[in-house]
Amino acid sequence: MSTHGTEQPGDQEPAQNLDYRIAHLQDRLASGELGELGVRVEARGQKVLLTGTVPSAPCRDEILRTVHEELAGIAVHSDLVVTEASSPDHAEELA
């Protein structure tokens, strides 16, 4: 008896599954507390590349935590840049 034409949940091709997981991650990043739209998530073979700019180190850490939850078992490379501006350590002198 042939099972041709019936798909089991684990029968998806890896690339399609990764694309689906990335799309879900992007939705979660955009709709979550962070509302992060400045982070790009791209599949590179069976790995994922994160690029973009985030406002603070805690924001970056939260994004990475979310990424690792959503993409567990997938190699992720992060090139996120933190733009956190620190307070000056002295007064600016005006001439």
N, C-alpha and C positions, 0 to 999 in steps of 0.2 A: 504494500500500500504506500503510495507516494504522499509526502507532505508538501509537495510543491505548491506554492501560492499561499501557504499559511506562514505568517511571520511570528516568531517568538520575540519577546521583549529584548533579548540579548542579541538578536540577529542583525541589528542595524550595522551598517558599515561604520568603522571607527571615525572617519572624517565627518560623516553626517552627525554622529553622536557628539563629536567635539564642537561642531558648529552650533548645534542645539544648546549645548552646555554654555558656550560663550554667549549666545544670545540671551539666555536666562541670566547669566552673570551681569551682562550689560543692563538689563532691565532692573535687576536688583540694585546695582550701583546707582542708577539714575533715580529710582523711586525710594531709596532708603533715606535714612537720616542724613547721610552725607550729600545726597542729591548731586553726586559727582558725574558730570558730563564731560570733563576734560581728560578722561583716561581712555585711551584706545586699547582694545583687547584684540589681538590678532593671532590666528593659528599660523604656525610655522611648522609644517609637517605634523608631527604628533606632539609638538611643544607649543607653548603659548607665550607671546611677548606682550608685556604691558608697557605702554609709553604714555607720557603726558606730564602735566604739571599739577601739583596739589598744594594747598595753602599751608600745610603744617606736617611735621613729623607724625603726630598722633593720627592725623587724617590718613597719611600714607600707611601707617600700621593697621588702621581699621580696614582700609581697602585691601591690603595684603591678606589680612585675616579672612575677609569675605571671599577673596579669590581662592584661597586654599580650601575653604569650606566647599565652594561650588565646584572647584576643579580638582578635588582630591584624586591623587593617583596620576596627575598630569604634570609634567615638568613645566615650570613657569619661570621665565626670566623677566625681571623687573627693571625698567629704565625710567622710573618715576622720579621727577625732579621736585624738590621741596622749595617753595618760594617764600617761606616764612621770613618775615622781616623782623629782626631783633631790634630792641630799643637801643638808641645810642647810649654809649657809656659816659658821654660828656656833652656839655651844652655846646651848641653850634655858635661860633663867634661870627657876628655880622660886622662888616667893616663900613 
